[in-house]
Amino acid sequence: MNRKKLKIYFASPLFTDMERDYNKNVVDKIRFLFPNAVDVYLPQENEAINDKTGYADSQMIAIADTKELLDADLVIAVL
């Protein structure tokens, strides 16, 4: 049986190195534990909106992240 991967949006602060490291560690663990079952979107990994050599304004970031959020089956939020 070919199942669709569960799409997860991982919502978390990403303003400090510690926050980005924490996010990466948690998402890496999820991906390791469920390699064939989940597709995790971690906003800090989206190079199109995070590459500091390029340009992404707040509207571009909101559009990119909102699309991923609406496509997600599940949201994990770190509050």
Residue pairs with C-beta under 8 A, 6 or more apart in sequence:
3 37
5 36
5 37
5 38
5 39
6 34
6 37
6 38
6 39
6 73
6 74
7 38
7 39
7 41
7 71
7 72
7 73
7 74
8 30
8 38
8 39
8 40
8 41
8 72
8 73
8 74
8 75
8 76
9 41
9 68
9 69
9 72
9 74
9 75
9 76
10 23
10 26
10 27
10 30
10 40
10 41
10 42
10 43
10 76
10 78
11 43
11 69
11 75
11 76
11 77
11 78
12 19
12 22
12 23
12 26
12 77
12 78
13 19
13 78
14 20
14 23
14 43
14 44
20 44
22 78
23 42
23 44
23 78
24 42
24 44
26 78
27 40
27 42
30 38
30 40
30 76
31 38
31 40
41 68
41 72
43 49
43 50
43 65
43 68
44 50
46 64
46 65
46 68
48 54
48 56
48 64
49 56
49 60
49 61
49 64
49 65
50 56
56 64
69 75
